[in-house]
Amino acid sequence: MRRLILEQRLRPSLAVRTLSPIAATLVTILAGSVMFYVLGYEPLGTLKVFLIDPLSNVYGISEVLLKACPLVLIGLGLAIGFRANVWNIGAEGQLTIGAICAGGFALALGDRDFSFTLFFMVILGALGGIAWASIPAFLKVRFNTNEILVTLMLNYVAILFLSYLVHGPWRDPLGFNFPQTALFHPSAMFSPLIPGLRVTGSIFIVISAIIISWVIVSRSFLGFQMAIAGKAPRAGLFAGYQENKAIWLGLLIGGGAAGLAGMAEAAGPLGQLLPTISPGYGYTAIIVAFLGRLHPIGVVFGGLLVSLIANGGESAQMQLGMDSSLAQIFQGMLLFFVLAADVLVFYKLRLIAR
């Protein structure tokens, strides 16, 4: 009798590691085609709506970039922590707190035109996300709590806190009793890069974050230490790198990036605080980080792909009457096949005798 086992590869191929996300994407498209066919949709036409139509005009491209910006920004922060085995699942809450801190400053200024409003909002948004991420970091270091559970639960606390503010003390008195704050002053909002499109100047924050994260991951001793601590914790200890340092840095970097994304959403396409700032960017960015192989350049392509699928899902709802949950299933299939491809990159199937 023989059985099938997974045996670790001694030297995973760099080419295979690089091409595995592409292969996972192709398999996702194939599996998605089967799913669409079974559900009564014409596969090629549906895939065209998902992957081609959003890029068929300038407005569609701008919408893909608009959704990709927070995904890439959060994905960059999460990827640095994930490389060190620090599992931050709380980016959604950190994004929300960043938006609250930045939005609170804009609301406090009211109609006053202050030249440095956006600058201070950027600082406050990042600090808000960092402060929220410091809670699970402290609990992990001091009491050895599970950072996955703590960061996840803090998401709900942050969202409920935002709901309290927009339903209560921060609600716009001229907003016809809707749960929303007053609109920010124009000096507290990013201007569109091109009139008629919704992409704003916050894209330059994302570009700066890409460069900084690439330097950290590829050209800094700190990035090397965090990668070693993630792959071989005992080797990291012998090299003098402490696990607590990785926990603090991994969570705070991820929290700062998510807080910046929340600030950019509040000061960008929204222009005010609403009960929900994010349509799930903090969770979707986890897919982006793994799709990009936890590398800054890969995260950029992963964010663009996931944004394309999300916009394609909205197009499919309007053009084909498709349920929104199918777009989320399509994203989930993408993550599943990326993780499955990772298993085959680092392990090989082998038949052995019982």
C-alpha positions, 0 to 999 in steps of 0.5 A: 500500500502506498500513500501520498505525502507532501515533502519539502523541497530543499531549494524552491525554484525562484522562477517557479516562485515568481510565476506561481501567482500568474499560474494561480490567476490563470487557474482562477479564471478557468475555475471562474469560467466553470462557475459562471457556466454552471450558474447560467452565465456565458463564460467568455462574456462574463470574463470580458465584463470582469476583466476587459470592460473596466479598462475600456475607457479612461474613467474605468481605468481611473476607477481601477486606480482609485480602488487599487490605491488603498489596497496597495497601501494597506497591502504594503504595510501588511506584507512587511509584518507578514514577512516576519510572521506577524499576523495583523488582521486588523487593518480594517479597524486601523483604517477606520481609526485613521479616518476618524483622527484625520476627519476629526481634525478637518471637522474641528477646523470647520470652514477655516482655510488652513494651508497645512490641513492635509499635511496634519491630516496625513500625520494624524491618520498615520498616528491613529492607525499606529496607536490602534495597532499598538494595542495588540502589539502591547498585549502580544509582547506583555501577555502573549495574546494571539494577535490574530484574534485581538486585531480582528476583534478591534476591527469591530470596536473601531467600526462601532466607535465610528458609528457612534460618532456619526450617529451622535456628537459628530452628526451633521445638523444640516444632514437631514438626520442622516448618519454622516458628518458635515462635508470637509472644507476643500482645503481638507480634501485631495483634489482630483488629478484630472477633472471629471475623474475621481483619482486624487493626489493621494496616489502620490502617497501610495507611490511614496509608500511603494518606494519606501517599502521596497527600500525596507524589504530589499535594501535595508538590514532591518528588512533582512532581519525581519525576513530572517525572523519570519523564516527562521526565528531561532536563527534570528535570535542568534543574530541578535534580533528580538522577536518583540521588536518584530512584533512591534514593527510589523504591527505598527508599520501595518497600522500606519499604512492602514491609517493613511489609507483611511485618511486618504479615503475620508479626504478623497472620494468621500469628503466626510465621515460615514458609518462605513469608510471602507468596503472591506479594504482591510480584509481584501488587502490580505489577499493583495499581500499574498498575491504579491508574494509579500514583495512591494512590486508584487503587491502593486500588481496584486492590488491592481488585479484585485481592484480590476476584479472588484470593479468588474464585479460591479459592472457584472451586477449592472450589466448581467444582473449578477449577485455581488457575492459572486464577485467576492467568491471570485476573489476568494478563489483567487486567494485559495489558488495562490495559497495552493500554488505556494504549497506546491512551490515549497513542497512536492507530492511523493508516493511512499510505502505505508 
